[in-house]
Amino acid sequence: MTLPRLRGASLVLPLALSALLAVSACFIVRTVTVSEVDGRADSVQVRSPVKAHLLDGTTVVYRNGVLIRRGRLTGQGTRYDLTLGNPAAVTDLPLDSVVGLESFRSSVDAGATVGVSLLATAAAVGATVAIACAIDPKCFGSCPTYYSDSAGTPVLEAEGFSYSIAPLFESRDVDRLRARPDSTGVLRLEVRNEAFETHYINHLELLEVSHATDELVAPDPWNHPLAIGRPGPPVGARDRGGRSVADLLADAEGRTYATDSSVLAGVTEQDLEDWVELTFDAPATEDSLALLLRLRNSLLNTVLLYDLMLGDPGARSLDWQAEELAKVGPALELGTWYAARMGLAVEVWREGVWSTVARLKDTGPVAWKDVAVPLPRVPGTEMRIRLRFPADNWRIDRAGLAPHIRRPEIRSVPLAGVSGLGGAPETRALASLVASDARYLETSAGQAFLARWDVGGGTAGVERTFLLASQGYYIEWVRRGWIAASRDTTTFRPNDSTLLRAIVRWREVQDTLEPRFFATRVPVR
């Protein structure tokens, strides 16, 4: 989950967007506006409409707001079943029947809204996961996850626009795929919502790059595909703790780099970072070089989001999500801090100092991501590179130096079809995803669909690599466990003191959190 750069101020009014009218049994294409929540010490009066997701898979919509007090939700609500049917009045609910809450203001354009019943949520199937996550809400969370099919087995390909936690943080991600088209020239991906979140997917696009067989293709830190030569491993690599880690980074074989426990134990507010120094033999004949990294985030970011941003304030985080992150000032403050402090800096040793040449934004904790970082040439045949980042924020599977960089021609392949998992076409869902515009496909926990691109046949002797471009944002559900156990009377403030608190908490739970996190994906079937 990465907090990307803040979208331009000129987009603020058009992006005062996206809300919920239907319940979790359907996909909705809409624009929405989030509104204010008033939080208090003993109770929280939510004045804007609220959608409560319940453990039994049903949803209660409070169009005039709801009072949260003493373990209960009180207000004029309407309960809907999984098929958007059988509405029934509700005035009082126990908090322990709730998985999570969303705050929204409905502004649905009926002409741009479609319920997709064939893509109905599997919330009832995931009741066991829902109960576990409501009680102990350190559960699976990531924006849309994309899977290909390998002989009937789903293969995780990418996760999209991670950490785009509000409309103003909407972003576009580009991820290298290993998926291949079938014999008819069709490439398919299954798009899932496996978390207790609402995803607003704006645009899905496939990028195709044709290249030589001795080249690899990966996006650079700015989402532009690069064709690079085959990378070579480092001849030396040491981390801040003094360990030799070259063997961990030589190949993408599953043994990964993590911050040494002694470094993690020694973090302070004035010293929050780890680093890895790499040494490569740089071919003197090459004018251009690139560092190829294969990496993903640890769950430190998840602790930062779940504990510090949302969990500690409890119901007050609804106010922060709905009101503060809809304002340019607070959103800019958060985005600026996050961009400067988190992520991964790539530095090159030249003229006696370390010079930053790129900064990678956080990519998410679920899927591995390949990134090609262009590097400046330095005199001599040795290249020294340093990767610098908050302690234990990354898992690094590979670091290699590639000779030769070129910017290849890119073919944009538009989305050709959207269907439910049963194969029925969803034409209006398709219309919402073919362009980056004001229409979004909204998905809830347990929903999934198939996206199809017609890429045609290839050319003999020419390799093709496909990359997925996905754009959107998501709204995290404020879980019942966070509301019940809130311990902070203020909302989140981005600073190094907060990051230190997140690192300390992550250090305490890292041995048990990851298995629990990945075991609590919301099932889509």
N, C-alpha and C positions, 0 to 999 in steps of 0.2 A: 504494500500500500504506500504509494509515494505522493506527497504533496507536490504537484508540479507547479510550474510557474503560473502566476496569476494572469488570467486573461485580461486583455486590454480594457481600460476604463470605458472606452466607447461601447463595449459590449455589455456593460453592467445592466442597463435597462432591458435590452432584449433578453438578457439571461436571468432576469428576476423570475425564474422559470419553474417549472415542473411540479405538479402535485398529484395527489391520489384521490380518485373518486371511487374506483372499484376496489374490490377486495382481492386477496391473493390468489384467487382461482383463475385470474385472467392476466394476459399481457395487455397493457394499455399503451397507446401511442398518444402523447399529450405534451403540453407545456405546463409548468407549475410555478407557483410562488410560495415561498416558505415564510411563515409569520411568527410573531413574538410569543414567547412562553415566559410566564412570570414565576420565578422559583422562590420559595421561602423555606425557613429552617424546618418547621414541623410539617408543612404541607406545600404542595406546588399546585397553583391554579393555572392550568393551561387554557388560555383564552382562544387560541386558534383551533381549528379542527384537528383531531387526533385519530389515528388508526391504531387500534390495539390488536396485535397478533396473538392469538390464544394457543395454548398447548394442544387443543383438540383440532387445530387446523382452521377453525373459523376465525372471522375477523369482526370486530366491533368498530363502527365508525361513529365518532362523536363530532358532529358537524358544528356544534356550538361550544366546543372545548370540554374539558373534564377536570375535576378536582381529584388530586392524588393525596390521600391523607390516611394515616394510620392503617396502612396495608390494604386500602381499598380504592377503587376508581368509582367516582360518583358523577353522574351526568346523564343527559338524555342521549342514549346511544341506539344504534341499530345493528343487530347482529346479522351477518350473512353466512350462508354455508359455503362449501367449496365450489359450488357452481354459480355463485352470485345470486342464488335464489333464496326463497323462504325468509324474507326479512322479518325480524322480530324485535320488539322494543326491549331495551335493556337500560336500567337506571343505576344498577349497583353491581360491581364485580370485585371479587377478591383479587388482590395483586398476584397471589400465587397461582392464578390461572393464566397469567400473561407471560409470553416469551419476550416481547419487546414492543416499544411504542414508537410511532412516527408522528411528527408534527407537520401540518401542511395546510395550505389554503387552496381550495379547488378553483381552478379557472379553466375548465376543460372546454376545448373547441370540439363540439360534437362531430364535426366533419373530419376531424383528425384523430378521433379516438376509436379504438377497436378492441373489443374483448376477444381473446383467442382461446376459446374453450378447449381446443384440442391440446393446448400447451398447459393444461391445468397443473397446479402445484402438486407435489408429492408430500405435502406437509403431514398428512395423516400417516403416511408410511414412515415419516421421520419423527414420529412422536417420541420415541426413546431419546433421540438426539436432542429434540426440543426440551425435554425435561432436564436432561443433563446440562444443557447450555443455560437454561433459565436459573438453575440452582448454582452452577459454577461456570460463569459465562466467559471462560477463557477458551472459546470454541473457534472452529475454523472460520476464517474470514479472508476474503479476497474478492476483488472485482471479477467480472466475468472470466471464467476458465474455459479454455478452448481445447477440445480433444479431437484427434483423428482416430480412425478405425484401422487396426492392424489385425486382420483375420479374426474379427469379432472381439478383439480386446481394445478397449479405449486407451489411447496414448496421450498423456498431457503434453500439449504443444506450447501453451503460453497462458499468461494472465494479463488482462487488459487494464489500462489506465489505473493502476493500483494507487491508492492513497488520494485519489481525486474525490475528496470527502464532502464537496459542496458544489453547487452550480458554478461559482466563480473559479473553481479549480478544475473545471473541465479540461481534459487534455487528450492528446492523440499519442498513442504508442505504436511503435513498429517492431514486430518480433519476427525473427527468422523461424521458419517452419521446416520440419522434417517431413511433413506430409507430402504425398505424391498424388497426382491425378490417377483415376482409374483408366481402364482400357478405352473408355469412351471420351477421355479428355475432361472429366469432371472431377473437381476437388471439393470435398465436403469436410466441414467441421461441425462438431456438436458444441453449441454454446450453452453453458450451464450457469445457473445461479445456485451455488452450493453453500451459501452462507446466509445468516440472518441479517440481510441487507436488502435494499431496493436498488436495482441497477437502472440507470437511464442511459441506454445505448443510442448514440446519435448516428454513427456511421460505421460501416464495415466495408473494407476494401481490400482486395488482394493485389499485391505488387509482384510482378514477375521479372526476374533478371536472367538473361542468357549469358553464359560465361564459359571460359575454357575449363577443361577437366582438371587442370592444376591450380585452379583458383577456388577460393571460398568467398561467400557473400554473407555479410552481416551488416546491421545498421550501425552507424556511428553514434556518438552521444547526442546528436541533434536529429536523429531519426532518418538520416539519409543513407540508403544502402551503398556499401562500398564493396568492390571486388578486390581481393587481396591475394597475395601468394600464400603458399602453405607455410604456416607458422612453425618456428623452431622453439624448443624449450629453453628456459633460462639455464645458463651455466652456473649460476649461483643465486640463492634467494635466502634472505634472513629476515626474521620479523623483529619487532621491537624488543622482545624478550631474549633475543640472541639465538633462537632456534634456526637450524637449517631446514628450509621448507621447500627446496627446489623439487624434491621428488613428489610432493603433494600437488605441485602446480604444473608438472610436465605434461600430463595428459588428462583428458576428461574421462576418468575411469571411476569416478564416484568417491575417491578419497579427497576430502576437501579441507581447505584452510579455515581455521577458526582462531580467534584471539587466544593466546596463552592465558591460562588461569591466573598466573602471577601478574600479568598486565591488567587483566580485568579486575583483580582484587585491589589494584593500586590506583584506580581512577579517582580523581578529585575534580571539583568544579573548575579548577584552573588547568587541569590536565586530563582531558577526556578521551584522548585518541590512541589508536594503535596504528602501526604502519608495517609495510613489507617492502624491503629494498631488493630489486631484481637486477641482475647483471646478464646481458646478452652479448653474444658475438654478432656484430652488425656488419653485413656484407658491404665492403667498400664500394662495390660496383652499383649499388642501388641508390637512387636519388630520393626514394620515398619509402617510409617504413610505417608499420602500424602495429599496435599492441592489441592482440586478440584476447579478450577476457570472456570466460564463461563463469557466471556468478548469479547469486540470488541473495536476498536479505535473510538474516536470522529473524527470530521473533522478537528482537528488541523493539522494532517498530510497532509490533502488535501490542506489546506492553505499554509503549508510549501512547498509542491510540486508545486502547481498551481501558487501561488503568488511569492514566493521568488526564487524558482529554475527556473521556466519557464516564469512566467508572467512579472515580473519586467524587466528582460533582453530582453523580446520580441524575435525578430528574432535572437538575439545573443545567445539565448539558444539552437538554432539549432547547433551552433558551439560547445557549451558545451556538448550537447548530443552526437553529432557525433564524435567529436575529443577527448575532454578531458576524457569522460567516456570510451573511447576505450583504454586509457593508464592506465597501472598498477598503476603508482604513484598517479594521481588524484583520480582514482577509489578507491585505498586503503585509501587515506586520507578521502574521503567521507564515505566509509564503516566503517572505524575505529571510526570516530566521531559519526556516527549514532548509531553504536552498543553500544558505551559507554554512549551516552546521552539519546537516545530514549528508547522505550521498557518499561519494568516493572521489577524492582528488587524485588525478594522475599527474605526477611531477617528473621532470627530466633534469638530470644533473648536467649543467652547462655553465661554463665560465665561473666555476667555483661555487655555485649556489643551486638550490632546488627551485625550478621554475614550473609553475602550474600550467599545463597545456590543455587540460580538459577537466570537467567535473561531471561525473555520472550521477544522475538522479537515482533514488531508490527505486528498485524494480519490483519488489514484492517478495514474499517468503515462500511462494508455492512452486513456481516454474523457473527452471534455469533459463538465463538469457545470455545470448552471445552479443558482444559489443566489440566493434573495431574502432580503435582510437588512433587517428593519424598522429604521427610524431615528427618533430623537426629533426633534421640531421645535425649531429654534433661531430666535431673533428675526431678522427681516429676510428678504430674498429670495435670499440667497446661502447655499449649503450647501458647507462644506469638509469633505472626508473624506480620511482617510489610511489606506492599506493598508500594513501593516507585517509583515515576514516574514523568515526566514533568507535570506541572499543567494542568488539564483537557484533558490529552491525552487519557484517557480510560473511557469507560462505563462498569461497572462491575455489572453483574446480579446476580451472586452467588459466595459465598466462603464457602466451607465446608471442614471439616477435616475427612478424610477417614481412617479407620483402615485397616491394611492388604494391602500389595502390593505384586504382583508377576508379573514376566515377562512371559506372556503366549506364547504358540506356535502361530506362525502367518502363515497363509496360503496366499500365493500370488496368486491372480486370474488375469490372463492376460486379456487384453481387447479382447473381442471376435468379436465385430463388430462396425462399424461406419456407420451411414446413415444420409441422409438429413431428414428434418422434415416431408417430405412426405413419408419416409420409404425406398427410394431407397438406396441400399448399396453403400458405397464409399470405395472400397477395397484399393486403394492407400493411401487414408487418414488414413485408419487403419494401413497400413504398416509403416507410419511415426510416429505413436504413441505407438507402442507396446514395444519399447525399448528406453532407454536413449542413444541416439547416435547423429550423426551430422544432422539428418533429423528433420525438424520442420513442424508442421501444422500451417500455417499462417492464422489468421482470422482478418477480418476488422469489423468496426462498423456495427451492425445490422445482423451479421451472427450468425448462431446457427446450432448445429448438435446433434444427439443422439448417445450416447456411451452405449454399451451393454456388460454386463459380465454374463457368465453362471456360477452361483454359486452352482447349484444343490439343492437338498432337505436337510433339517436339520435333527437333531436327537432329538427324544422326550426327554424332560426334560433338554435339553442343549440350552442355549441362544447363539445367534450369533450376533456379532456387526461387522459392515462393516465400513472401513475407506478408504477414497480416498487419494491416493498419486498422486500429480500432480507436474510436473516440467516444467519450462520455464521462459520466461521473456516477457516484453512488451515495446513498444515504444510509448510514449505519443505524440499525435498530438500537434503541436504548433498552438494554436488557433488564428484565425484572430484578435479577440479582444485583445489578448496579444501583437501581432505585432503592432497593431494600437496604443495601449496605453502604450507602453514600457516606463519605466522611470528610467532605470538603464543602465549606459554605461559599466558596468562590468558584468561578469558572476558570478554564485553562489559560495559563499565561506562558507564551513561548520564551524560554530563557535557558541558560546553561544549568541553573539550579534544578529546573524541571527535568532536563535530560539526565543529570546525575541521579535523580530519584528513580528515573526509568531504568538506568543501567543497574542500580543497586537491586531493584526489584527483579529485573531479568536475571541477575546473577543468582538470586535466591531460588528461582523456579526453573532455571534452564534445563535441569536434568529430567524434569517431569512434564514440562509444558509442551514440548514438541510432539511426543507421542499422543498426548491428549488432544492437541490442536488438530492433527491430521486425521485422528479417528472420529472427528465430529463433523465431517462434511455432511451437509443435508442431502439425502438421496434424491435423485431425479426420476427414479423408476420404482 
